[in-house]
């Protein structure tokens, strides 16, 4: 999952004011969601979550071996 341009970002605002960031890779169907911390900048949390999202397929391959 090296192509960051294909990853879709959705920022969802809940009725109670909380926000959820959803990252989806359309080709594999992999999707992860994370509740955002209200005190931290969204951009910083997005970049950190994106790094974990991109590493997820490698972790799955290692655990399957």
N, C-alpha and C positions, 0 to 999 in steps of 0.2 A: 504494500500500500504506500508506494512512494509518491504518488501524484496527489498533492494536497488540493489541487484545483477540483478534484472530483468529490471531495468530502463535502457533504451538505451540513450546514449549521442551522439549527433552529433554536431560537431563544423564546421560551414559553413563559408567559407571566400567568401565574395562578390567581384565583379570585382573592386569596388571602395576602397577595402582594409578593409572595415568594417567586423566585425565578428558577427555571430548569434549563440547562443547556443540553441539547441532543445533537450528537454527531452521528451521521449515517454515511456509509460507503455503499453507493447504489449497486455496484457490481457484485459484491459479496453478500450484501444484505446486513452486514454487521452494523449494529447501532448501539450506542451507549448513551446513557443519560446521567446527569449529575446535578444535584441541587446546588445552586450558587450561594456563596456566602455574601450577605448583603454589605458587609464592611469592606470587601476587597473589590478592586476594579475588575470588570467583566473581561476586559482584554487579557489581563494577566491570567485569570482563571481559564480562559479559553485556550491560551497557548499551552498551559500546563496540562490541561485535559487532552488537547490534541496530541501531545507527545505520548501520553499513556495510550491513547486510541491507536496511534500508529504502531506502537509496540505490541498491541494485543495479538495480532496474527502470529507473530514470532513466538510469543509465549504459548499459544495453542499448539503450534508445530512441535515445540520442545516437550510439552506434556504428553503429546500423542506418541512420541518416539519411545 
